[in-house]
Amino acid sequence: MSEIVELNLAVNGRSRTVLVEPRETLADVLRERLGLTGLKVSCDVQVCGACTVLVDGLAVSACTYLAVDAGDHEVLTVEGLARDGELSPLQQAFIDVAAFQCGFCTPGMLMAATALLSDNPAPTREEVVAGIDGNLCRCTGYVPIIEAVLAAAAARTASRPDR
Amino acid sequence: MKRVTTRPAPPSPIGESVPRRDGVAKVTGAARFTSDLSVPGMAWAKIVRSPYPHARIRSVDTSAARALPGVIAAVSAADLADVEIYYGHALADHPLIADGVVRYVGEAVVGIVAEDAATADEAVALVLIDYEPLPVVITVEAALADGAPIIHEREAAQRPHRGFEEEIERDHPNVCSLSTQSYGDIDDAFDGAHLVVEGDFRYPISYAYAMEPYTAIAEWSDGGLTVWSSCQHPFMVREDLANCFSLPQSRVRVIVPFVGGGYGSKSYTKIEPLTAALALRAGRPVKLALSIDESILTTRGDGAFIHIASAFDADGRLRGRRAEIALDTGAYAENSPLVGRKAANRIAGPYRIPAVEVTCRVIYTNTAPASSFRGFGAPQGNFAAESQMDEAAEKLGLDPLEIRRRNVVAPGEALWPGVRGMDADLDADLGLVAEALDWWTPPAAGHGRAIAISASDAGSEPVTTSLVRISADGSVTVTVGSTEIGQGSSTVLAQIAAAEMGVPLDRVQLLQSDTSAVSYDRSTGASRTTTLVGLAIQSAAADARAQLLDAARDALANGGAVEPAPGGVLVDGVHHDWGAVVRAWFAGAGGEIVGRGYVRKAGTTQAMPSFWEIGCVGVEVSVDEATGQIWVKHLVTVGDVGCAINPQLVESQDLGAAIMGFGMAMREELVYTPDGNLLSGNLVEYRVPRAGDIPPFTSILAERGDGVGVYGAKGGGEGSLNPVAAAIANAVQRATGVRLRQAPFTPERVWRALQERDAGG
């Protein structure tokens, strides 16, 4: 048996303390210990992006990110995108253009796009494609996803003309 | 999206792109997939897999694994004497765990159950298995060679009611099935031909990559079995589980939560019998969650070698087609015999051919088992056949569009004797693609354009049911056995129910895929759901309305006139909604009217196939001659779906299908070494399309109301995959003069072909 360590995380704005083994990935801890099953594990080798979450605003693959490395950092998962029951503009755009089918890639895709829009609030189509190129989707052929990210960016720009 | 519509306007909300009903769940992380579930008391399973492609198992020693703290059970075939371990869709040739012999690298040999996944993983490494290696067969050529090792010594029983009316033919011990398709005088067709084109084509071994790996949870209680699984056909899984464990089907409950992609790869039974067997021995609920690498070893797509010859008249009219298809099904039959049957049917294409002679052998090799995958035998044959149409056009000096227009069957015309007439306007579809590609204007220098078309006998079997339940508040609960695998059935079927009952969409709740809670559906595949399950809902809604009308006469009329009205009835001109009728008829608290809908092989759904699924695509490409890289500059699809119940979802299906075809044409291939190891068995080396790969796309929906389904609908979602490889190959030929006969068209293959061209080859 491995040693057990106490891990403090801020997950979706709430401070959480969990006992973990150092070998556990952030994906394991979020899904199995904290019940945040929104993020998905698919390829398990950092290729598909389904497990993408944000650590201090940076998109990481939780399947290959040790949970202990997230200690004392802020973690944002798909469950934290909606505020007070209101979907983020990006989530709403995904629904509006049906930017998903099976939905297995969607949580990771949303987190990658959230990171993109946070860095670059008005991306070009090429920048959107580059921003989600590390996230696989096997259902949609990507076009609606690209449209959704662009629509969310446009909606945000329209609602905040000063930015 | 362009919509070409000649059908009558359907009632609201049919034809409207209403938002997906699973949208909020899927964008908030609330959607629960099997991989997200746990059951109280649940233990975790991991699988010990064979490192040999073919070997006898001399002994299995699990003592060290069992001694590891936290391990609950270590199960091999020897521990399952009370279980019928052989299952399989067409042929029961597949043991749920290796039975004395392993037939491919990755086959399950021992199942470990432990308190947690990490402990189970540790125990896997402690199992000692002594193997005696046997001679291996990795290619279909080797499987049929003289003196080839025989992969299945044991005779496998054919399963009843699995899509074969006839006994499955076999003409070699390593041939799992032989399908033939033959009509007309083939010798006459070829003897009198002006032109015969003949050649060999190869289509890759593929992998569907449903992003959610195969996952199941099994729990035994009170002699019954409950299984949660990421599967497409819960009722067929139920039947197989009942057979394995000698249970009545009614005592097996299969529940399908949200499914993270299927594309045919989650059709039929996969890991459910193994999970249930492990739960039985462990005496605990057990979860078996495979990795993607293990999922690749569980089911892949059939690779194909095709020899094909087509005979033409001088004016480009097809006289005959001969083809020999060899499909590599790997170690077990799974559903490949049916894939082979369909490949034999579909290689003739959507053309009027007086004489056809096709044989398709599905061949065992010591590789991972192949089964259904979107397109189901069509993409393999279509690549060969549609390449040949362009070869013929070139030799005859005909426009590739024109040679197709001369040969496609007319609406209503049967492709071969005894089948349903063509329920599509193929000539018009070809015209739509040509127009979108700007066909009649020459492309830029170095560019090539091509169009390819396919027709698939689709819909599987017309066997399904539905219940439409009207509550005392007038809201509507619909149950169907069909699975939401991402295609949007939970939205589309609710739209149909809302239209048929005349109630707002938000008054309809659809319940799917729980074999103990909903009524039977045969399968979710072959693009059948909108058409066939839609008809079942329509029929159940009609039954409910008839009962409600009777109930209104009984309880509300008081001798007055009762007539149907949207969302309810008129009694002497006064509208009463469905809820008022239910409440009045039961004359008390609550109540519910239940309408039943059955679809069977009778009436409008007697003729087979239930519908023809059309693929009609066009591409424009350029080729970087220095590197061999193909650039697809434009991709056009026509979704010939009769009536798009939800156009946004149809378009999304077409694009997704076409991009999957694009992936297999350009890059995707599972490659085996000669000694039976998989070289590209992971998502790094099996390269699926990424966002940056996607070509500019034009989607056209053709809605002519010519399908057998509700409002003239018919299926979509597979067709646009089938012709993509041929279209790209033909466009490359037009751009460079090089004929590609082996997919995927990797830069290396294209570059080599260009070198041969330049060497005068």
Contacts between the chains, C-beta under 8 A, distances in Angstrom:
chain1	res1	chain2	res2	distance
A	21	B	118	7.8
A	23	B	118	7.6
A	31	B	36	7.5
A	36	B	29	7.2
A	37	B	29	7.0
A	37	B	32	7.1
A	37	B	35	8.0
A	37	B	36	3.8
A	38	B	28	7.3
A	38	B	29	2.1
A	38	B	30	7.5
A	39	B	29	7.3
A	40	B	33	7.4
A	40	B	35	7.2
A	40	B	211	7.1
A	40	B	212	7.1
A	40	B	260	7.0
A	41	B	35	7.5
A	42	B	211	4.5
A	42	B	212	7.0
A	42	B	213	7.0
A	42	B	260	7.7
A	42	B	292	5.9
A	42	B	683	7.7
A	43	B	292	5.3
A	43	B	682	7.4
A	43	B	683	3.9
A	43	B	684	7.9
A	44	B	291	5.6
A	44	B	292	6.3
A	44	B	293	7.7
A	45	B	682	6.5
A	45	B	683	6.5
A	45	B	684	6.1
A	47	B	683	4.5
A	47	B	684	5.7
A	48	B	211	6.6
A	48	B	683	6.0
A	50	B	211	5.9
A	77	B	29	6.8
A	78	B	27	7.6
A	78	B	28	6.7
A	78	B	29	3.9
A	79	B	28	6.8
A	79	B	29	4.7
A	79	B	30	7.9
A	81	B	27	7.8
A	81	B	28	7.2
A	82	B	28	5.6
A	87	B	24	7.2
A	87	B	27	6.7
A	87	B	28	7.3
A	91	B	27	4.2
A	91	B	28	6.9
A	94	B	23	7.4
A	94	B	26	8.0
A	94	B	27	5.0
A	95	B	19	5.4
A	95	B	20	6.9
A	95	B	23	3.9
A	95	B	24	7.0
A	95	B	27	6.1
A	96	B	19	7.0
A	97	B	648	7.6
A	98	B	17	7.7
A	98	B	19	7.5
A	98	B	20	5.6
A	98	B	23	7.8
A	98	B	488	7.7
A	98	B	648	5.1
A	98	B	649	6.3
A	98	B	652	5.7
A	100	B	20	7.8
A	100	B	26	5.5
A	100	B	27	7.5
A	100	B	486	7.7
A	101	B	261	7.9
A	101	B	486	3.5
A	101	B	487	6.4
A	101	B	488	6.8
A	101	B	652	6.4
A	101	B	653	7.9
A	101	B	656	6.6
A	102	B	210	7.6
A	102	B	211	7.1
A	102	B	212	7.4
A	102	B	258	7.4
A	102	B	259	6.3
A	102	B	260	5.1
A	102	B	261	4.5
A	102	B	262	7.7
A	102	B	485	6.3
A	102	B	486	2.9
A	103	B	22	6.7
A	103	B	25	7.6
A	103	B	26	3.4
A	103	B	31	5.4
A	103	B	258	6.4
A	103	B	260	7.3
A	103	B	486	6.7
A	104	B	33	6.7
A	104	B	210	7.9
A	104	B	211	4.2
A	104	B	212	5.0
A	104	B	260	3.2
A	104	B	261	6.0
A	104	B	486	8.0
A	105	B	211	5.7
A	106	B	26	5.2
A	106	B	27	6.1
A	107	B	29	5.1
A	110	B	27	6.4
A	129	B	691	4.8
A	129	B	692	5.3
A	129	B	694	8.0
A	130	B	692	7.0
A	132	B	691	5.0
A	133	B	690	5.2
A	133	B	691	5.0
A	133	B	692	4.8
A	134	B	690	8.0
A	135	B	691	7.5
A	136	B	209	7.9
A	136	B	211	6.9
A	136	B	683	7.5
A	136	B	688	6.1
A	136	B	690	6.6
A	137	B	211	7.9
A	137	B	691	7.9
A	138	B	208	7.8
A	138	B	209	5.3
A	138	B	210	6.8
A	138	B	211	5.7
A	138	B	261	5.4
A	138	B	263	7.3
A	138	B	656	7.7
A	138	B	660	7.3
A	138	B	688	6.5
A	139	B	261	6.3
A	139	B	486	5.2
A	139	B	652	7.6
A	139	B	656	5.0
A	140	B	652	5.7
A	140	B	655	6.8
A	140	B	656	5.4
A	141	B	652	7.6
A	141	B	655	3.7
A	141	B	656	4.8
A	141	B	658	6.8
A	141	B	659	3.8
A	141	B	689	7.8
A	141	B	694	6.1
A	141	B	697	7.2
A	142	B	659	7.5
A	142	B	689	7.8
A	142	B	690	7.8
A	142	B	691	4.4
A	142	B	694	5.0
A	143	B	655	5.8
A	143	B	694	6.4
A	143	B	697	5.9
A	144	B	652	6.1
A	144	B	655	7.9
A	145	B	691	7.2
A	146	B	691	6.7
